[in-house]
Amino acid sequence: MKKQFLIIILCTVGVNALAQKEEDVEKASKAFSKAYQEYENGNAIAAWEILAPHRELLHMAFEIMDDKETSLAYYQWLSELCISVDESVLGQAYLKKAQVLAKKQEATTANELEVLNQKVVELYGKGRYEEAIVYAEKAVLVAKAELGEDHPDYATFLNNLAGLYENTGRYEDAEP
């Protein structure tokens, strides 16, 4: 998480409207960047002290943003930081927040994959294999990115795609 990254996030989500002054956003952004750097350099206490006055504004920014993956990374990092400075109760609260975000992210991925799979099945049932391939290819990409190549659902989506390739005579594409 670099300084520019957080500045973009804070500006993108409209935290300027939530902050009393535009300079509060800039201060929080700089504090986050500096705190993260201190933490990376092994100085968790300094990171904690730098971040403390800005946590509320940073929490607002990460709460309202649409990028759950970035919010998840923020709360995981914050949990690690808290535990590093003997704030384990607060660290556990942030870890719980990260776990909730992770479950939401998993649910979103599962829903997206279910919708894609239903579309593949529907088009396959109608004999519209070329159209089904488009959705099957997207399902493979999503499953690979979100679940990983070792996940059994990824293998299932690959197998479905290979079957569609076979049905359309694209044997080379069906091979691993």
C-alpha positions in Angstrom: 0.0 0.0 0.0 1.7 3.1 -1.2 1.0 6.7 -0.6 -0.4 7.3 -4.1 -2.6 4.3 -3.7 -4.3 5.6 -0.6 -4.6 9.2 -2.0 -6.4 7.8 -5.0 -8.7 5.7 -2.8 -9.5 8.6 -0.5 -10.3 10.9 -3.4 -12.2 8.2 -5.3 -14.6 7.4 -2.5 -15.4 11.0 -1.8 -14.0 11.1 1.7 -13.4 14.8 1.1 -17.1 15.3 1.7 -16.9 13.5 5.0 -13.8 15.2 6.3 -14.1 18.6 7.9 -11.3 19.9 5.8 -9.6 18.8 2.6 -6.3 18.9 4.5 -7.6 16.2 6.9 -7.7 13.8 4.0 -4.2 14.7 3.0 -2.9 14.4 6.6 -4.5 10.9 6.9 -3.1 9.8 3.6 0.4 10.9 4.6 0.0 9.4 8.0 -1.1 6.1 6.6 1.9 6.1 4.2 4.3 6.9 6.9 2.8 4.4 9.4 2.9 1.6 6.8 6.6 2.4 6.0 7.5 2.4 9.8 5.7 -0.9 10.1 7.6 -2.4 7.2 10.8 -1.2 8.8 10.0 -3.1 11.9 8.8 -0.2 14.1 5.2 -1.1 14.9 5.0 1.3 17.9 5.9 4.3 15.8 3.4 3.1 13.1 0.7 2.9 15.7 1.4 6.3 17.1 1.5 7.9 13.7 -1.8 6.2 12.6 -3.8 6.7 15.9 -5.1 10.3 15.2 -6.2 9.3 11.7 -7.8 5.9 12.2 -11.4 7.1 12.3 -11.1 8.9 8.9 -9.2 6.0 7.4 -11.9 3.6 8.6 -14.6 5.8 7.0 -12.7 5.7 3.7 -12.3 1.9 3.7 -15.9 1.3 4.9 -17.5 3.2 2.0 -15.2 2.1 -0.8 -16.4 -0.6 -3.2 -13.1 -2.4 -3.4 -13.6 -5.1 -0.8 -10.2 -6.6 -1.5 -8.4 -3.4 -0.6 -10.5 -3.0 2.5 -9.8 -6.6 3.5 -6.0 -5.9 3.1 -6.3 -2.8 5.2 -8.1 -4.5 8.1 -5.8 -7.5 8.0 -2.8 -5.1 8.2 -4.4 -3.1 11.0 -5.1 -6.3 12.9 -1.4 -7.3 12.6 -0.3 -3.8 13.7 -2.6 -3.9 16.8 -1.3 -7.3 17.8 2.3 -6.1 17.3 1.7 -3.2 19.8 -0.1 -5.3 22.4 -3.6 -4.0 21.4 -4.8 -7.6 21.0 -8.5 -6.9 21.8 -8.6 -4.2 19.1 -6.6 -6.4 16.8 -9.1 -9.2 17.2 -11.9 -6.7 16.3 -10.1 -5.7 13.1 -9.4 -9.4 12.3 -13.1 -10.1 12.7 -13.9 -7.2 10.4 -11.4 -8.6 7.8 -13.0 -12.1 8.1 -16.5 -10.6 7.5 -15.1 -8.8 4.4 -13.5 -12.0 3.2 -16.8 -13.9 3.5 -18.6 -11.2 1.6 -15.9 -11.4 -1.1 -16.2 -15.2 -1.3 -20.0 -14.9 -1.5 -19.8 -12.3 -4.3 -17.4 -14.6 -6.2 -19.7 -17.6 -5.6 -22.7 -15.7 -6.9 -20.9 -14.5 -10.0 -19.7 -18.0 -10.8 -23.2 -19.4 -10.2 -24.7 -16.9 -12.6 -22.1 -17.7 -15.2 -22.6 -21.4 -14.8 -26.4 -21.1 -15.1 -25.9 -19.2 -18.3 -23.5 -21.9 -19.7 -26.0 -24.6 -18.8 -28.9 -22.7 -20.4 -27.1 -22.0 -23.6 -25.7 -25.6 -23.7 -29.2 -26.9 -23.3 -30.3 -24.9 -26.3 -27.4 -26.1 -28.4 -25.8 -22.6 -28.5 -22.3 -23.8 -27.8 -20.4 -20.9 -29.2 -22.3 -18.5 -27.0 -21.9 -20.8 -24.0 -18.2 -20.8 -24.6 -18.0 -17.1 -23.9 -19.6 -17.5 -20.5 -17.6 -20.6 -19.7 -14.3 -18.8 -20.5 -15.3 -16.0 -18.2 -16.2 -18.5 -15.5 -12.7 -20.1 -15.8 -11.0 -16.7 -15.6 -13.0 -15.7 -12.5 -12.5 -19.1 -10.8 -8.7 -19.0 -11.5 -8.4 -15.4 -10.2 -10.6 -15.7 -7.2 -10.3 -19.4 -6.2 -7.0 -20.4 -7.5 -5.9 -23.2 -9.8 -5.9 -25.8 -7.0 -9.6 -25.3 -6.2 -11.9 -28.1 -7.3 -14.4 -25.6 -8.8 -11.7 -24.3 -11.1 -11.2 -27.8 -12.4 -15.0 -28.2 -12.9 -15.2 -24.9 -14.9 -12.2 -26.0 -17.0 -13.8 -29.4 -17.7 -17.0 -27.7 -18.7 -15.1 -25.4 -21.1 -13.2 -28.3 -22.6 -16.5 -30.1 -23.2 -17.9 -27.1 -25.0 -14.7 -26.9 -27.1 -15.1 -30.6 -28.0 -18.8 -30.0 -29.0 -17.7 -27.3 -31.4 -14.8 -29.3 -32.9 -12.2 -27.1 -31.2 -10.2 -30.1 -30.0 -6.8 -28.2 -29.7 -8.4 -25.7 -27.3 -9.9 -28.6 -25.2 -6.4 -30.0 -24.5 -4.5 -28.9 -21.4 
